[in-house]
Amino acid sequence: MPTVSGLNTPDVEVPRYRAGTASLLAQSISTTREFERRLAVDGELRETTAQSDIEADPGTPLRAQCALLLRKARIHSDAALRANVANNLHSLAVQMRPVLECAGQVVFVFDNHFVAPRLTGNPGHAVRALNNRLSADCYDTIIRATKGRVGHDELLATISESQRAAAESVGMCAPERGRGRSLKQADKAATLKGGETWYAHLSNSFCHGEGDLRGPTWRGGVKSMNTWRDELAFAGFMDFLVEQLNTMNAYAALCPAAGGDGHQWIAATLERLIEGRKTAAGLRSAAVSTFVDVNAPMDD
């Protein structure tokens, strides 16, 4: 590979891009951990919330849901970071999928809770979107978990009754009974920019046994793992993961929590999102600018 501007070659800039995105990923994980601790109920995250907690603070279920999603995203992001150190792109790709699922849910929930109603001036639409998503998630989860032991009609009746009770508790009319729309895991990632395409690629190339094992690394190939093209695959995957984690963190900052200045948290998280994008863009641009032959095949 010819040199470009002295020492600025792919063999130099691509590893720097990879190391830089790994550092950004570690910073993003640290921020996720901060929010997880901040949103924990009574200082310790509980998977179930007592009715007394909800009556004392109606925001408790929302915080618990967000904290649990952040925890799962953080655990899998940590695993992705370790996969990078182990030079295992397959493991990194597999760990990315649940992170995208969690990030997509956080963005969807808090966008419809706080952003969309103010931007569109139609809070009713946002409430319906949230109810439909929650019902579909509940339906799909129980159908899979019970393996058919709970019937379609019985489950719809249970969901409908829960919605009615929830609506009455806040003085609202009960929503119409749904038809039991299923919610796929891929639908959760589709909320993110580029999430649907990336989720499909990760699923097909790394998780469903359809990867091209003799092809390039980024398509599931395993014939090499030491060239600058392989390094570029690691960097590109982590680059996307960092963007989604930072986006998730920015939306999580909207979640009300006891103690601290909420506006300060939001401003700080948005600043991290913007700075992360600038840093990643600089690393990416430096790496890409070294490609002398832009038409060179990426398969070797």
SELOKE-882946 format. One record per residue (C-alpha): chain; x, y, z negated; residue in three letters. Coordinates in steps of 0.2 Angstrom, whole numbers, plus 5000, padded with zeros to 4 digits. Layout:
{rec 'A', {X, Y, Z}, 'ALA'}
...
This chain:
{rec 'A', {5000, 5000, 5000}, 'MET'}
{rec 'A', {5008, 5017, 5005}, 'PRO'}
{rec 'A', {5011, 5030, 4992}, 'THR'}
{rec 'A', {5000, 5045, 4991}, 'VAL'}
{rec 'A', {5007, 5061, 4983}, 'SER'}
{rec 'A', {5022, 5052, 4976}, 'GLY'}
{rec 'A', {5016, 5041, 4962}, 'LEU'}
{rec 'A', {4998, 5043, 4964}, 'ASN'}
{rec 'A', {4994, 5025, 4971}, 'THR'}
{rec 'A', {4980, 5013, 4967}, 'PRO'}
{rec 'A', {4992, 5003, 4957}, 'ASP'}
{rec 'A', {4994, 5018, 4945}, 'VAL'}
{rec 'A', {4977, 5027, 4946}, 'GLU'}
{rec 'A', {4965, 5012, 4946}, 'VAL'}
{rec 'A', {4972, 5005, 4930}, 'PRO'}
{rec 'A', {4971, 5023, 4922}, 'ARG'}
{rec 'A', {4953, 5024, 4928}, 'TYR'}
{rec 'A', {4950, 5007, 4919}, 'ARG'}
{rec 'A', {4959, 5012, 4903}, 'ALA'}
{rec 'A', {4950, 5028, 4903}, 'GLY'}
{rec 'A', {4933, 5021, 4905}, 'THR'}
{rec 'A', {4937, 5008, 4891}, 'ALA'}
{rec 'A', {4941, 5023, 4880}, 'SER'}
{rec 'A', {4925, 5031, 4884}, 'LEU'}
{rec 'A', {4915, 5016, 4881}, 'LEU'}
{rec 'A', {4923, 5014, 4864}, 'ALA'}
{rec 'A', {4918, 5032, 4860}, 'GLN'}
{rec 'A', {4900, 5029, 4866}, 'SER'}
{rec 'A', {4899, 5014, 4855}, 'ILE'}
{rec 'A', {4904, 5024, 4840}, 'SER'}
{rec 'A', {4891, 5037, 4844}, 'THR'}
{rec 'A', {4878, 5023, 4845}, 'THR'}
{rec 'A', {4884, 5016, 4828}, 'ARG'}
{rec 'A', {4881, 5034, 4821}, 'GLU'}
{rec 'A', {4863, 5035, 4826}, 'PHE'}
{rec 'A', {4860, 5017, 4821}, 'GLU'}
{rec 'A', {4865, 5022, 4803}, 'ARG'}
{rec 'A', {4856, 5038, 4803}, 'ARG'}
{rec 'A', {4840, 5030, 4808}, 'LEU'}
{rec 'A', {4841, 5016, 4796}, 'ALA'}
{rec 'A', {4826, 5015, 4785}, 'VAL'}
{rec 'A', {4831, 5018, 4766}, 'ASP'}
{rec 'A', {4849, 5017, 4771}, 'GLY'}
{rec 'A', {4848, 4999, 4777}, 'GLU'}
{rec 'A', {4840, 4993, 4793}, 'LEU'}
{rec 'A', {4825, 4982, 4791}, 'ARG'}
{rec 'A', {4817, 4972, 4805}, 'GLU'}
{rec 'A', {4800, 4973, 4796}, 'THR'}
{rec 'A', {4792, 4989, 4789}, 'THR'}
{rec 'A', {4780, 4989, 4775}, 'ALA'}
{rec 'A', {4763, 4997, 4776}, 'GLN'}
{rec 'A', {4768, 5008, 4762}, 'SER'}
{rec 'A', {4783, 5015, 4772}, 'ASP'}
{rec 'A', {4772, 5019, 4786}, 'ILE'}
{rec 'A', {4759, 5028, 4776}, 'GLU'}
{rec 'A', {4772, 5038, 4767}, 'ALA'}
{rec 'A', {4781, 5042, 4784}, 'ASP'}
{rec 'A', {4772, 5038, 4800}, 'PRO'}
{rec 'A', {4788, 5040, 4810}, 'GLY'}
{rec 'A', {4795, 5025, 4801}, 'THR'}
{rec 'A', {4790, 5012, 4814}, 'PRO'}
{rec 'A', {4798, 5023, 4828}, 'LEU'}
{rec 'A', {4814, 5025, 4819}, 'ARG'}
{rec 'A', {4815, 5006, 4815}, 'ALA'}
{rec 'A', {4812, 5002, 4833}, 'GLN'}
{rec 'A', {4825, 5014, 4840}, 'CYS'}
{rec 'A', {4838, 5008, 4827}, 'ALA'}
{rec 'A', {4835, 4990, 4832}, 'LEU'}
{rec 'A', {4837, 4993, 4850}, 'LEU'}
{rec 'A', {4853, 5003, 4846}, 'LEU'}
{rec 'A', {4860, 4989, 4836}, 'ARG'}
{rec 'A', {4857, 4976, 4850}, 'LYS'}
{rec 'A', {4864, 4988, 4863}, 'ALA'}
{rec 'A', {4880, 4991, 4852}, 'ARG'}
{rec 'A', {4883, 4973, 4848}, 'ILE'}
{rec 'A', {4883, 4969, 4867}, 'HIS'}
{rec 'A', {4893, 4984, 4871}, 'SER'}
{rec 'A', {4906, 4979, 4859}, 'ASP'}
{rec 'A', {4906, 4962, 4867}, 'ALA'}
{rec 'A', {4908, 4970, 4884}, 'ALA'}
{rec 'A', {4923, 4980, 4878}, 'LEU'}
{rec 'A', {4931, 4964, 4871}, 'ARG'}
{rec 'A', {4928, 4955, 4888}, 'ALA'}
{rec 'A', {4938, 4969, 4897}, 'ASN'}
{rec 'A', {4952, 4966, 4885}, 'VAL'}
{rec 'A', {4951, 4948, 4889}, 'ALA'}
{rec 'A', {4951, 4952, 4908}, 'ASN'}
{rec 'A', {4934, 4942, 4909}, 'ASN'}
{rec 'A', {4923, 4952, 4921}, 'LEU'}
{rec 'A', {4910, 4938, 4921}, 'HIS'}
{rec 'A', {4908, 4940, 4902}, 'SER'}
{rec 'A', {4907, 4959, 4904}, 'LEU'}
{rec 'A', {4894, 4958, 4917}, 'ALA'}
{rec 'A', {4883, 4946, 4907}, 'VAL'}
{rec 'A', {4884, 4958, 4891}, 'GLN'}
{rec 'A', {4879, 4973, 4902}, 'MET'}
{rec 'A', {4862, 4966, 4905}, 'ARG'}
{rec 'A', {4855, 4967, 4888}, 'PRO'}
{rec 'A', {4863, 4984, 4885}, 'VAL'}
{rec 'A', {4853, 4990, 4901}, 'LEU'}
{rec 'A', {4837, 4983, 4894}, 'GLU'}
{rec 'A', {4839, 4991, 4877}, 'CYS'}
{rec 'A', {4844, 5008, 4885}, 'ALA'}
{rec 'A', {4830, 5008, 4897}, 'GLY'}
{rec 'A', {4817, 5005, 4882}, 'GLN'}
{rec 'A', {4825, 5019, 4872}, 'VAL'}
{rec 'A', {4824, 5031, 4887}, 'VAL'}
{rec 'A', {4806, 5026, 4891}, 'PHE'}
{rec 'A', {4799, 5027, 4873}, 'VAL'}
{rec 'A', {4807, 5044, 4869}, 'PHE'}
{rec 'A', {4804, 5052, 4886}, 'ASP'}
{rec 'A', {4786, 5048, 4884}, 'ASN'}
{rec 'A', {4785, 5053, 4866}, 'HIS'}
{rec 'A', {4794, 5070, 4867}, 'PHE'}
{rec 'A', {4800, 5075, 4885}, 'VAL'}
{rec 'A', {4786, 5070, 4897}, 'ALA'}
{rec 'A', {4771, 5078, 4887}, 'PRO'}
{rec 'A', {4780, 5095, 4887}, 'ARG'}
{rec 'A', {4786, 5095, 4905}, 'LEU'}
{rec 'A', {4769, 5089, 4912}, 'THR'}
{rec 'A', {4758, 5096, 4900}, 'GLY'}
{rec 'A', {4748, 5080, 4900}, 'ASN'}
{rec 'A', {4751, 5071, 4883}, 'PRO'}
{rec 'A', {4737, 5059, 4887}, 'GLY'}
{rec 'A', {4746, 5051, 4902}, 'HIS'}
{rec 'A', {4761, 5049, 4891}, 'ALA'}
{rec 'A', {4751, 5040, 4877}, 'VAL'}
{rec 'A', {4743, 5029, 4890}, 'ARG'}
{rec 'A', {4760, 5024, 4898}, 'ALA'}
{rec 'A', {4767, 5020, 4880}, 'LEU'}
{rec 'A', {4752, 5009, 4876}, 'ASN'}
{rec 'A', {4752, 5000, 4893}, 'ASN'}
{rec 'A', {4771, 4997, 4891}, 'ARG'}
{rec 'A', {4769, 4991, 4873}, 'LEU'}
{rec 'A', {4754, 4980, 4877}, 'SER'}
{rec 'A', {4763, 4972, 4892}, 'ALA'}
{rec 'A', {4779, 4969, 4881}, 'ASP'}
{rec 'A', {4769, 4961, 4868}, 'CYS'}
{rec 'A', {4759, 4950, 4880}, 'TYR'}
{rec 'A', {4775, 4944, 4889}, 'ASP'}
{rec 'A', {4784, 4941, 4873}, 'THR'}
{rec 'A', {4770, 4931, 4864}, 'ILE'}
{rec 'A', {4766, 4921, 4880}, 'ILE'}
{rec 'A', {4785, 4916, 4882}, 'ARG'}
{rec 'A', {4787, 4913, 4863}, 'ALA'}
{rec 'A', {4772, 4902, 4861}, 'THR'}
{rec 'A', {4775, 4892, 4877}, 'LYS'}
{rec 'A', {4756, 4893, 4881}, 'GLY'}
{rec 'A', {4749, 4888, 4864}, 'ARG'}
{rec 'A', {4741, 4906, 4863}, 'VAL'}
{rec 'A', {4729, 4907, 4878}, 'GLY'}
{rec 'A', {4727, 4922, 4889}, 'HIS'}
{rec 'A', {4710, 4928, 4883}, 'ASP'}
{rec 'A', {4714, 4925, 4865}, 'GLU'}
{rec 'A', {4730, 4936, 4867}, 'LEU'}
{rec 'A', {4721, 4950, 4876}, 'LEU'}
{rec 'A', {4708, 4950, 4862}, 'ALA'}
{rec 'A', {4721, 4952, 4849}, 'THR'}
{rec 'A', {4730, 4966, 4858}, 'ILE'}
{rec 'A', {4714, 4975, 4861}, 'SER'}
{rec 'A', {4709, 4974, 4843}, 'GLU'}
{rec 'A', {4726, 4980, 4837}, 'SER'}
{rec 'A', {4725, 4995, 4849}, 'GLN'}
{rec 'A', {4707, 4999, 4843}, 'ARG'}
{rec 'A', {4713, 4999, 4825}, 'ALA'}
{rec 'A', {4728, 5010, 4829}, 'ALA'}
{rec 'A', {4717, 5022, 4839}, 'ALA'}
{rec 'A', {4705, 5023, 4825}, 'GLU'}
{rec 'A', {4718, 5026, 4812}, 'SER'}
{rec 'A', {4723, 5043, 4820}, 'VAL'}
{rec 'A', {4705, 5048, 4826}, 'GLY'}
{rec 'A', {4707, 5043, 4844}, 'MET'}
{rec 'A', {4695, 5033, 4855}, 'CYS'}
{rec 'A', {4700, 5015, 4858}, 'ALA'}
{rec 'A', {4708, 5012, 4875}, 'PRO'}
{rec 'A', {4700, 5000, 4888}, 'GLU'}
{rec 'A', {4705, 4982, 4887}, 'ARG'}
{rec 'A', {4720, 4978, 4897}, 'GLY'}
{rec 'A', {4722, 4964, 4910}, 'ARG'}
{rec 'A', {4738, 4956, 4902}, 'GLY'}
{rec 'A', {4751, 4964, 4914}, 'ARG'}
{rec 'A', {4768, 4955, 4912}, 'SER'}
{rec 'A', {4783, 4965, 4908}, 'LEU'}
{rec 'A', {4799, 4958, 4915}, 'LYS'}
{rec 'A', {4816, 4961, 4907}, 'GLN'}
{rec 'A', {4821, 4970, 4924}, 'ALA'}
{rec 'A', {4807, 4982, 4922}, 'ASP'}
{rec 'A', {4815, 4988, 4906}, 'LYS'}
{rec 'A', {4831, 4993, 4915}, 'ALA'}
{rec 'A', {4822, 5001, 4929}, 'ALA'}
{rec 'A', {4819, 5016, 4918}, 'THR'}
{rec 'A', {4837, 5020, 4920}, 'LEU'}
{rec 'A', {4845, 5029, 4935}, 'LYS'}
{rec 'A', {4852, 5015, 4946}, 'GLY'}
{rec 'A', {4846, 5003, 4932}, 'GLY'}
{rec 'A', {4835, 4992, 4944}, 'GLU'}
{rec 'A', {4849, 4990, 4957}, 'THR'}
{rec 'A', {4863, 4986, 4944}, 'TRP'}
{rec 'A', {4852, 4974, 4934}, 'TYR'}
{rec 'A', {4848, 4964, 4950}, 'ALA'}
{rec 'A', {4866, 4964, 4955}, 'HIS'}
{rec 'A', {4872, 4958, 4938}, 'LEU'}
{rec 'A', {4858, 4945, 4937}, 'SER'}
{rec 'A', {4861, 4938, 4955}, 'ASN'}
{rec 'A', {4880, 4938, 4955}, 'SER'}
{rec 'A', {4884, 4934, 4937}, 'PHE'}
{rec 'A', {4869, 4926, 4928}, 'CYS'}
{rec 'A', {4859, 4916, 4940}, 'HIS'}
{rec 'A', {4873, 4905, 4947}, 'GLY'}
{rec 'A', {4871, 4914, 4964}, 'GLU'}
{rec 'A', {4888, 4923, 4964}, 'GLY'}
{rec 'A', {4901, 4921, 4978}, 'ASP'}
{rec 'A', {4914, 4912, 4968}, 'LEU'}
{rec 'A', {4926, 4914, 4982}, 'ARG'}
{rec 'A', {4922, 4932, 4986}, 'GLY'}
{rec 'A', {4927, 4948, 4978}, 'PRO'}
{rec 'A', {4928, 4950, 4959}, 'THR'}
{rec 'A', {4913, 4963, 4959}, 'TRP'}
{rec 'A', {4902, 4950, 4967}, 'ARG'}
{rec 'A', {4906, 4936, 4955}, 'GLY'}
{rec 'A', {4922, 4930, 4963}, 'GLY'}
{rec 'A', {4935, 4921, 4953}, 'VAL'}
{rec 'A', {4949, 4919, 4965}, 'LYS'}
{rec 'A', {4960, 4933, 4958}, 'SER'}
{rec 'A', {4960, 4944, 4943}, 'MET'}
{rec 'A', {4976, 4954, 4945}, 'ASN'}
{rec 'A', {4975, 4966, 4959}, 'THR'}
{rec 'A', {4970, 4984, 4959}, 'TRP'}
{rec 'A', {4954, 4980, 4967}, 'ARG'}
{rec 'A', {4950, 4968, 4952}, 'ASP'}
{rec 'A', {4954, 4983, 4941}, 'GLU'}
{rec 'A', {4943, 4994, 4950}, 'LEU'}
{rec 'A', {4928, 4982, 4947}, 'ALA'}
{rec 'A', {4931, 4982, 4928}, 'PHE'}
{rec 'A', {4933, 5001, 4929}, 'ALA'}
{rec 'A', {4917, 5003, 4939}, 'GLY'}
{rec 'A', {4906, 4992, 4928}, 'PHE'}
{rec 'A', {4912, 5001, 4912}, 'MET'}
{rec 'A', {4909, 5018, 4921}, 'ASP'}
{rec 'A', {4891, 5014, 4924}, 'PHE'}
{rec 'A', {4889, 5006, 4906}, 'LEU'}
{rec 'A', {4896, 5022, 4898}, 'VAL'}
{rec 'A', {4884, 5033, 4907}, 'GLU'}
{rec 'A', {4869, 5022, 4902}, 'GLN'}
{rec 'A', {4875, 5021, 4884}, 'LEU'}
{rec 'A', {4877, 5040, 4883}, 'ASN'}
{rec 'A', {4860, 5043, 4891}, 'THR'}
{rec 'A', {4852, 5031, 4878}, 'MET'}
{rec 'A', {4861, 5040, 4864}, 'ASN'}
{rec 'A', {4855, 5057, 4870}, 'ALA'}
{rec 'A', {4837, 5051, 4870}, 'TYR'}
{rec 'A', {4839, 5043, 4853}, 'ALA'}
{rec 'A', {4845, 5059, 4846}, 'ALA'}
{rec 'A', {4827, 5065, 4849}, 'LEU'}
{rec 'A', {4821, 5053, 4836}, 'CYS'}
{rec 'A', {4816, 5062, 4820}, 'PRO'}
{rec 'A', {4826, 5056, 4805}, 'ALA'}
{rec 'A', {4826, 5061, 4787}, 'ALA'}
{rec 'A', {4841, 5072, 4783}, 'GLY'}
{rec 'A', {4853, 5082, 4794}, 'GLY'}
{rec 'A', {4849, 5095, 4807}, 'ASP'}
{rec 'A', {4840, 5087, 4822}, 'GLY'}
{rec 'A', {4844, 5101, 4834}, 'HIS'}
{rec 'A', {4862, 5099, 4830}, 'GLN'}
{rec 'A', {4862, 5081, 4833}, 'TRP'}
{rec 'A', {4854, 5083, 4850}, 'ILE'}
{rec 'A', {4866, 5097, 4855}, 'ALA'}
{rec 'A', {4881, 5087, 4850}, 'ALA'}
{rec 'A', {4875, 5071, 4859}, 'THR'}
{rec 'A', {4871, 5081, 4875}, 'LEU'}
{rec 'A', {4888, 5088, 4875}, 'GLU'}
{rec 'A', {4896, 5071, 4873}, 'ARG'}
{rec 'A', {4885, 5065, 4888}, 'LEU'}
{rec 'A', {4891, 5080, 4899}, 'ILE'}
{rec 'A', {4910, 5078, 4894}, 'GLU'}
{rec 'A', {4909, 5060, 4896}, 'GLY'}
{rec 'A', {4902, 5062, 4914}, 'ARG'}
{rec 'A', {4916, 5075, 4918}, 'LYS'}
{rec 'A', {4930, 5064, 4911}, 'THR'}
{rec 'A', {4923, 5048, 4921}, 'ALA'}
{rec 'A', {4921, 5058, 4937}, 'ALA'}
{rec 'A', {4939, 5065, 4935}, 'GLY'}
{rec 'A', {4946, 5047, 4933}, 'LEU'}
{rec 'A', {4935, 5040, 4947}, 'ARG'}
{rec 'A', {4940, 5054, 4959}, 'SER'}
{rec 'A', {4959, 5051, 4955}, 'ALA'}
{rec 'A', {4957, 5033, 4958}, 'ALA'}
{rec 'A', {4947, 5034, 4974}, 'VAL'}
{rec 'A', {4958, 5048, 4982}, 'SER'}
{rec 'A', {4972, 5035, 4982}, 'THR'}
{rec 'A', {4964, 5024, 4995}, 'PHE'}
{rec 'A', {4973, 5028, 5011}, 'VAL'}
{rec 'A', {4964, 5015, 5022}, 'ASP'}
{rec 'A', {4946, 5018, 5017}, 'VAL'}
{rec 'A', {4941, 5005, 5029}, 'ASN'}
{rec 'A', {4952, 4991, 5022}, 'ALA'}
{rec 'A', {4942, 4976, 5017}, 'PRO'}
{rec 'A', {4938, 4974, 4998}, 'MET'}
{rec 'A', {4938, 4955, 4998}, 'ASP'}
{rec 'A', {4956, 4951, 4996}, 'ASP'}
